[in-house]
Amino acid sequence: MQTEIHAIRVSNSERASNRKYAKQEKLSQGDLVRRALRAYGVTSEPTKAKSGYDVIKHLIGSCKGVSTDLTTNPKHMEGYGR
């Protein structure tokens, strides 16, 4: 694959967002931009499909101060579905 360098102007907030999400996804900023271009349909290269886990993994363990037995304690199911 032949590559080419593109320089673009972005606002400070766009640059900060790009850095934040690249770090969050453990990607380089360029990889994040290339992924966005592919998702937008700009390139013909296929994108790697994300699993459900990949989509929500940043949420796991993010709820603090809640009951840890939500899936095992029957009292949490009282009135469910009514």
N, C-alpha and C positions, 0 to 999 in steps of 0.2 A: 504494500500500500504506500503510495506516495503521499507525503504530508506537506502542508503549507502553513506558514505562520499568518495569523490574522490578528490585528490589533483593533480593539473596540473600546469605545468610551462608555463607561458605566458610572453611575452615581456612587457616592460613598456608601450609601445604604445597600445598593446592589452588590457592591464589592464585599461588604461585611457579610451579607447573606450568603454569597457564594463561598466565602471562607468558612462560615459556620456550617453550612450543609455539607461541604466537602469534608470537613473534619468529622462531622457526625456520621457520614457514610464511609469514612476511611478511604477517600478518593483524593486524587489531586484536583485542584481547581479546574484544570484543563479537561480532565476526565469527566467532571461533573457537567461542564459546558457541552462536551461532546455527547454525553448521555441525554441532555436536554434537547439538543439539536435532533438526535435520532428519535426521541419521543415526539417531537414536533413534526416529524416526517421530512426533515430537511435532507437526510442522507438515506442511502439505500441499504446501509449496513443494519443487520438485525440487532435488536436490543435483547439483553439477557432478561428473561422473565424473572420477576421476584416472587418468592414464595410468600404465603400469608405470614409466616414467621418473620421474614425479612421486613415486611411492611410494618409490623407492630413491635418488633424486638426492643425498640427504644422505650416502649411503655412498660415493659415487664419490670416489676419491682418499683414502679414510680409512685404507687399509692401508699402513703405513710399513715399510720394511725388507724388502719381498718382491721377488721377481724381476719385472722389467718385461717379460720376453719370454714370459709364460705361454701366450699364444695363438699364438706363432710358432715356438717352439723345440720340435722333436720329442722331445727328451729328457724333457720334462715329461709326455709321453703314454705313456711306457714303463709297461706293466702296467695301463693303464687298461682297465676292463671285465672284468678277470679275477676 
